[in-house]
Amino acid sequence: MNTGDLLAELLMAHGVEYVFGAIGGQGYPLNDALHRRRQKVQHIAVRDERSSAYAADGYARVSGKVGVCDAAFGVGVLKLPSGMAEAYNSSIPVLGILSNAPRNWMVWNERGCTAQGVEQVSPFTPITKGTFRVATQESLPDTVRYSFQLATAGRPGPVVFDIPADVFKEDWDESTVKVVSSPRAGRFPAWRAHPDPADVKAVASVLRGAERPVIVAGGGVAISQAWEALRSLAEQLQIPVATTIAGKGVFPDDHPLAIGVMGGQYGSEAANQVVAAADVVFLVGMKSSQQVTSAWTQPTETQTVVHLDVDPAEVGKVFPVAAGMVADARAGLEALAVACTDCQVERNAWLGQVNILKKQWHNVIGAEMNDTGPPIRPQHLMAQIQAQLNPEDIVVSDASFSVGWVGSYLRAMRGGQRFLFPRGLATMGFGVPAAIGARFAQQEGKVVVVVGDGSVTYALGELAVLAKYGLDIIVVVLNNSCLGYSKISEMLNYSADYEEVDFPDTDFALIARGFGCEGLAVRDPSELAPALETAFALGGPALLDVRVDPWQTPELDLRQRLAALQAE
């Protein structure tokens, strides 16, 4: 046995079931060791190293366990940073295993003097929680143990470690170098930080005294798996709940207190209006990002803000707070519920106002979703997808307009991590590989990917992975033969229609069949429902190529400007 066997045993000791990566290069010792242990831990071969990190990310979000990926020396490793940056900004624990050249090559490892040679660790420094070089086999157990611990501690995030080829191939004596693991570190949150009682009392006092409170729940609620605690507190205090895009799904959209996704770009008008009308805004597990807060203009200076986050740097970072709590989201919400046990609230007037705003927004989007065209509107496509979805199904969105269509037009039917978005870096090409990870994390139900024809081309090769493993994943391509965001933005901002953003008419259904998946082309609205029914009934990989109206947009600002232009 060699160091690859040691690493495989270390991964298994931390509960790892899958490693995502492209086979090859200096990582063969690990690939071989995993192959010999494939009944316990399996290497899932993707077609592009970028997809390795996205798949590990999707797996982590759904499973609540650290996602693991690997990449070969040089060119393979340098495809991982976009996925690691997505995980870093989204606070997702992903462990990246980098294979490197032998140690005695390092003196020549510059400007390609060694085959594929490049300094490959330093690019990860600003986009991970930690980077480590494994200099000896003896140091590997502690490196792995601490990497898992660091990835899951506090605010989770990615970690990478780098193993030279000669260390990888070194013989392993299991009686000399022991397998060690860190308690709980394979899952997250590994440890739940509990709030200071004085902080709980201060936040509870603000919420009790509020006339028009609102909760904005972010991705931290999903990471903490705090959806039941959130629902319980909201019902107890009768507080309406908005979510960020990353928090989509942590509160059921059919709940009377749900007001949808907040955000000036991809959000609900109702959520934005309710948050604007509130006197107290309670931020839970959110980092106050630019898009959610409409470029940091909401909440306003006249509103009272309270904030709960596991990361002390986030509390009051952008918006000054009247009270704050540093804690795991679930632990903090549960503590607030206890502190407010005897709280008697009557908010009928506020909730009546909220319901009016919700109804107005639902009437707007409802009319859009019921418009059968032609051409096919993405809004109507979302309505047809919704008709097929069950509460246990998972929806994965790729970047750009897909985020808005999924975020505002599909409903979360129960609390949980059932919606995955690439909001950390807005990474095109996230959807299909993240769905692969999600599918391995959860075997029941369907996994549906919503992706534009621009984004899907970043990961077309992964359709072969869907076919290879027989994955029950439905890929819905919004095919408008252009980069929709760019096309509409250019028309509104520059009065131009640049041909560079237009694509040839592409038959993605035919391409899918070439990779071994079922491919269905939908060109007429009457074909949409039957095609979705067929795809959902298959029990295997399917791609729907749906020709949609290129002049539809879910972005609130662009919607308003297009409407004004059409009214002229």
Secondary structure, DSSP 4 states (H G I P E B T S, - for coil): -BHHHHHHHHHHHTT--EEEE---GGGHHHHHHHHHTTTTSEEEE-SSHHHHHHHHHHHHHHHSB-EEEEE-TTTTGGGSHHHHHHHHHHT--EEEEEEE--GGGGGG-STTSSTT----SGGGGGGSSEEEE--SGGGHHHHHHHHHHHHHSSS---EEEEEEHHHHHSB--TTTS-----TTTTBSSSSPPPPPHHHHHHHHHHHHH-SSEEEEE-HHHHHHT-HHHHHHHHHHHT--EEE-STTTTSS-TTSTTEEEE--SSSS-HHHHHHHHH-SEEEEES----TTTTTTTTSS-TTSEEEEEESSTTTTTSSS--SEEEES-HHHHHHHHHHHTTT-----HHHHHHHHHHHHHHHHHHHHHHT---SSBPHHHHHHHHHHH--TT-EEEE-STHHHHHHHHHS---SSSS-EE--TTT--TT-HHHHHHHHHHH--SS-EEEEEEHHHHGGGGGGHHHHHHHT--EEEEEEE-SB-HHHHHHHHHHHS---GGGB-----HHHHHHHHTSEEEEE-SHHHHHHHHHHHHHHSS-EEEEEEB-TT----HHHHHHHHHHHH-
